[in-house]
């Protein structure tokens, strides 16, 4: 059984799956009697988009002091959002003064995000992450998907290897929010990349396909996927307001609808694929159906909204507590990592 963890995109709403994973890690520690048990120890493959890609890299970042072990606990990974969210999504003085949405430039400078990623990951490379993984982005020059894959390093060499900080910068380069990322492979090739959420905000299906073509040719009955969302309550748009929108009016709604629609479509396909042969228990999707007091905007980092998202993540973990117990049992029973090729 190949155990897969997939995490959606959603900006600061990454606090929701982050808190669910804090709860899952605690349950694993109780089950194993090991206070040092980590999420990375119990899954064989990871996938993430945007904020989910950052979380994926945090969970798999190696500890330089303890070879083979992750540097960050689930709680330490979530702390990035609590401690630096306000810096990452910080409006310039002039935008705040004029109280206007920028039209000709990205809404936020990427400097704070890049500094935070540099502080967390340093010069760690994609090939050095602890487990096989896939992080999504999109190449606007070549007009094709770009998958950062840790396990392809042996095939692609330095052409397929990147600094992890650049992987995270690329996957989180949401159009209109941050500048397009121009990142270089270790071999020196430049790639202009944007957020993979425009086509795979829920990267579970990408993970399925990647693992499906790995060693042993595993099918749905040989996979166990845990897919974590960032909230199911999407902003609605009133017909009378939207019917006469032009190009500018549709920019932000289009991005929102593409990302949420892509995530819903992925969930639909996987539900059908896993249920086709009676393997529906091998695919578990967890996300709150309502955002309660939290704002659906992916960049609302007000203290009130941060706290609302943390509480929602904790409540989601409580609501899915029995489900998390079953997940712990499944991944603990098959705790020996499967070779991935």
TASULQUI-V779974 format. One record per pair of residues at least 24 apart in sequence whose C-alpha atoms are under 7 Angstrom apart, sorted by the first residue. I is the first residue (numbers start at 0). J is the second residue. D is the distance in whole Angstrom. If there is no record, write none. Layout:
BEGIN
((I	J	D) (I	J	D))
END
This chain:
BEGIN
((0	221	5) (0	222	5) (0	223	7) (1	43	6) (1	221	6) (1	222	5) (1	223	6) (1	337	6) (2	42	5) (2	43	5) (2	44	6) (2	222	6) (2	223	5) (2	224	6) (2	330	7) (3	42	6) (3	43	6) (3	44	5) (3	45	6) (3	223	6) (3	224	5) (3	225	6) (4	42	7) (4	44	6) (4	45	5) (4	46	6) (4	224	6) (4	225	5) (4	226	6) (5	45	6) (5	46	5) (5	47	6) (5	202	6) (5	203	5) (5	225	6) (5	226	5) (5	227	6) (6	46	6) (6	47	5) (6	48	7) (6	51	5) (6	201	7) (6	226	6) (6	227	5) (6	228	6) (7	47	6) (7	48	6) (7	51	5) (7	200	5) (7	201	5) (7	202	7) (7	227	6) (7	228	5) (7	229	6) (8	48	5) (8	49	5) (8	50	5) (8	51	5) (8	196	6) (8	200	5) (8	201	7) (8	229	7) (9	50	6) (9	229	6) (9	297	6) (10	50	5) (10	297	5) (10	298	6) (11	80	7) (11	84	7) (11	297	5) (11	298	6) (11	300	7) (12	229	6) (12	297	6) (12	308	7) (13	50	6) (13	51	7) (13	229	6) (14	77	6) (14	80	7) (14	308	6) (14	309	6) (14	312	7) (15	229	6) (15	308	6) (15	309	6) (15	311	6) (15	312	4) (16	227	6) (16	228	6) (16	229	6) (16	312	6) (17	77	6) (18	309	7) (18	312	5) (18	313	6) (19	312	6) (19	313	7) (19	315	7) (19	316	5) (20	73	6) (21	73	5) (21	74	6) (22	316	6) (23	323	6) (24	73	7) (27	327	6) (37	72	6) (39	69	7) (41	330	6) (41	331	7) (41	334	6) (43	130	7) (43	131	7) (43	336	6) (43	337	6) (44	130	6) (44	131	5) (44	132	5) (45	131	7) (45	132	5) (45	133	6) (46	132	6) (46	133	5) (46	134	6) (46	202	6) (46	203	7) (46	206	6) (47	133	7) (47	134	5) (47	135	7) (47	202	6) (48	134	6) (48	135	5) (48	170	6) (48	195	6) (48	196	6) (48	200	6) (48	201	7) (48	202	6) (49	170	5) (49	171	4) (49	194	6) (49	195	7) (49	196	7) (50	171	6) (52	134	5) (52	167	6) (52	170	7) (53	167	5) (59	128	5) (59	129	5) (59	130	6) (60	128	5) (60	129	7) (61	128	6) (61	129	6) (67	129	7) (84	300	6) (85	300	5) (86	111	6) (87	111	5) (87	112	5) (88	298	6) (88	300	7) (105	175	5) (105	176	5) (105	177	5) (105	178	6) (106	175	6) (106	176	5) (106	177	6) (107	176	6) (107	177	6) (108	177	6) (109	177	6) (109	178	7) (113	168	7) (116	164	5) (117	164	6) (120	163	7) (120	164	6) (122	162	6) (123	162	6) (123	163	6) (124	160	7) (124	161	6) (124	162	4) (124	163	5) (125	149	5) (125	160	6) (125	161	5) (125	162	6) (125	163	5) (126	152	6) (126	160	6) (133	206	7) (134	170	7) (135	170	6) (135	195	5) (136	169	6) (136	170	5) (136	192	6) (136	193	6) (136	194	5) (136	195	4) (137	192	5) (137	193	5) (137	194	6) (137	195	5) (138	190	7) (138	191	6) (138	192	5) (138	193	7) (139	191	6) (139	192	6) (140	191	7) (157	184	7) (157	185	5) (157	186	5) (158	184	6) (158	185	6) (158	186	5) (159	184	7) (160	184	6) (160	185	6) (161	185	5) (169	193	6) (169	194	6) (170	194	4) (170	195	6) (196	258	6) (197	257	6) (197	258	5) (198	258	7) (198	261	6) (199	261	6) (199	262	7) (200	258	5) (200	261	6) (200	262	5) (201	261	7) (201	262	4) (201	265	6) (204	265	6) (204	269	7) (213	339	6) (213	340	5) (214	339	6) (214	340	5) (219	273	6) (219	278	7) (220	278	6) (222	281	6) (223	281	5) (223	282	6) (224	281	6) (224	282	5) (224	283	6) (225	282	6) (225	283	5) (225	284	6) (226	283	6) (226	284	5) (226	285	6) (227	284	6) (227	285	5) (227	286	6) (228	285	6) (228	286	5) (229	286	6) (230	286	6) (230	287	5) (230	288	6) (230	289	7) (230	290	6) (231	286	7) (231	287	6) (231	288	5) (231	289	6) (232	288	6) (232	289	5) (232	290	6) (233	295	7) (234	295	7) (287	315	6))
END
